[in-house]
Amino acid sequence: MKVGVRGDVRLVPLRPEHAEAMFSGLSDARGYRFLPDDPPGSVEDLREKYVRQSAGAPAGSGEVWRNWLIAGGDGAGLMGYTQATFSGDDAVIGYHVFPAFWRRGVATAAVGLTLDAVFAVGAVKAVRAFADTRNAASVALMERLDFRCLRVIEGADFFRGESSDEYEFTLSRRNWLAFR
């Protein structure tokens, strides 16, 4: 699956050997305010996770997993990751941009590249994404990229002592191709 470049942002396929370079950015607790995950415990824990992710979806799940790192030019290094889970003619995407790169257009470029890669798969008709309703930046990103809100999922998760509601967004292949 070919992945392109936008501005100074490019996507590279995730590999276990990226764990050390990703550890510092993923250790910034600010990046988990709206996520039920915690920062990785160690580089080795992260490497083991990347081994599992690189191996792909579990056999018989009917899913295909793709995971990319967000890389920057001009010595910016690694800035986060994007991911896509394919199932039939549907894909679900997610992303995590390190706080040091917030509000620089990195998420817009990286998610745009991810959408290009996902819709390059002929079978995919629609992409879904989920965002915590309190995460104004992610909600704005979905709207900026022409996603439509399908529904609000009340009580979608519970973490850090609070209940989390989520928006479910969708973007059709036709709308993405017309938008970009």
HUQUIPE-V174886 format. One record per backbone hydrogen bond with DSSP energy under -0.5 kcal/mol. NH is the residue of the N-H (numbers start at 1). CO is the residue of the C=O. If there is no record, write none. Layout:
((NH/CO) (NH/CO))
This chain:
((6/9) (9/6) (10/71) (11/4) (12/69) (14/67) (18/15) (19/16) (22/18) (23/19) (24/20) (26/22) (27/23) (27/24) (28/25) (29/27) (31/28) (32/29) (33/30) (35/32) (46/42) (47/43) (48/44) (49/45) (50/46) (51/47) (52/48) (53/49) (54/50) (55/51) (56/52) (56/53) (61/58) (64/86) (66/84) (68/82) (69/12) (70/80) (71/10) (71/69) (72/77) (73/8) (76/73) (77/72) (79/70) (80/70) (81/96) (82/68) (83/94) (84/66) (85/92) (86/64) (86/84) (87/90) (90/87) (91/126) (92/85) (93/128) (94/83) (96/81) (98/79) (101/98) (102/99) (104/101) (106/101) (109/105) (110/106) (111/107) (112/108) (113/109) (114/110) (115/111) (116/112) (117/113) (118/114) (119/115) (120/116) (121/118) (122/120) (124/121) (125/89) (126/89) (127/171) (128/91) (129/169) (131/167) (133/165) (135/132) (136/134) (139/135) (140/136) (141/137) (142/138) (143/139) (144/140) (145/141) (146/143) (147/142) (148/170) (150/148) (150/168) (151/168) (153/166) (154/152) (156/153) (156/164) (157/164) (159/162) (162/159) (164/157) (166/153) (167/131) (168/151) (169/129) (169/167) (170/148) (171/127) (173/125) (176/172) (177/173) (178/174) (179/175) (180/176))
